[in-house]
Structure formats: C-alpha cells, structure tokens
Amino acid sequence: MPKLGANIRVLRDIKARQGVKDNEVVRRAYLFVARNQALPPQVRYQAQLQLNTFGRYTRPTTVKNRCVESGRGRGIISEFGLSRFQFRQKALAGELPGVQKASW
C-alpha cells in the first residue's frame, strides 16, 4: 500500500500537469512576446508582467515524473511510469505485458 505522503505528491504532480496543459498556449505566446528583441521594451515588459501573474503549477518545470504506484520521484522507467522496484515486482509477477525476466 502506498504511503499517504506519496499520494499527495502524485496528486500535486497531476495538478501541475493539468495546469501546464491548460495554460501552455497562452504562456508560450507571452514568452514569445517577452523575448522578442524586435518589439518595443514597453510591450515586452507588459508581457513579462503577465507571465509573472501565472501560478506555480502553470510552469513546465514543476512537472516531475513520478511512480504511479508509490509516488517515488527517482529511478522512473518512463515507458511504464513505475519506479525500478515497482517495475521489478510487477515484471516478476507477470503483470506487465511483453516484459519477462532475462536469462542467458
């Protein structure tokens, strides 16, 4: 059974992913305007102010790969969304299609 703290971390990551997805187009437009050297400084400054009004969970850097089972943030096998330990457990139990223990 996953720890309660892990569930909170996973929920926070899901919230961040949703926020990034919802605001991606608008953020990219403001970033383009703010970084465009050909535009007047006042316009670029206003775009930067608008960028600063966005919340924390609209930034793409807040999204972190986490294990969907345990919430662990390191050692994630991204194709399955599982940490190394959870991947091994599920592979040995035969719960992952197309994955089997190597033997040579």
N, C-alpha and C positions, 0 to 999 in steps of 0.2 A: 504494500500500500504506500503511495507517495506521501511525502511529508506535507504538512499544511503550508509551510513556507514555500515549498516548491510550487504548489498550486497557485499561490499568489504571484510568484514570479512568472509563471506561464500565462496567467490571466493578464498581467501587466504587459507582457510581450505581445499577446493577441491584441490588446488595446492599442499598442504602439503601431503594430502592423496595419490595423484598420485606419488609424489616424493618418498614417503616411499615405495609404491608398486613397483616402478621401480628399486629401489636400495636395496631392502630387502635382497636378497641372498648374494650380494657382501658384504654388511655391516656385516651380520652375520658371514661370512667367516673371515673377518678381525678381528671381535670381538673375535671369537674363537681362532685365532692365537695369538692375543694380550693378552688374558687371560690365555693361556695355559702355566702353570709353567714348563712343561717338555721341552719346546723349549728353544733354546739359547736366551739370552737377546737381542742380535742384531736383530734377526728375529722378536721378539715381538715388539721391538722399531720401526722397519720399518712398521709393521702392524699398530701400533698406529699412525704413521705419515700419513699413507694412510687414516686412519679413520678421521684424522683432516682435510683432503682436501675435504671431502664431504660437501655439502652445508647445510644450515639451514633446509631446507624443506625435508631432507632425514632422519631426526631423528624421530623416532616414537613418541617421547614426544611432538612434535609440533602439532600433530593431536588432535583436540578437538571436542567433539560432539556439534553441533550447530543446532538450529531450522532451517529447510529448508525454512520456511515461513518468519520469522522475523530476523534470524541471532542471536538470543539470545543464550548465552553460558551457562546459568544456568537453572535448572529445566527442563531438556530434558527427555522426555519419549522415550527411545531409540528404542522401537519397532516400533514407528511411526515416529521418527525423528522430533517431534514437541515439543515446549515448553508447559508448563502447560496451559497457557492461550489459545494458538492456538489449543491445543488438545480439550479444553473445548468448544471453539467456533465451531469447526468442528463437535464434537460429538453432540452438541445441534442442529446443522443444519442437522444432519443425513448424513454427508459426509464421515464418517468413517465406513466401513462395519464391522458388528459384535460388534459395540460399542453402548450402549444405556445408558441413564441416569438411575441410580439406584433408585428404590422406594421400600420401605418396610414398 
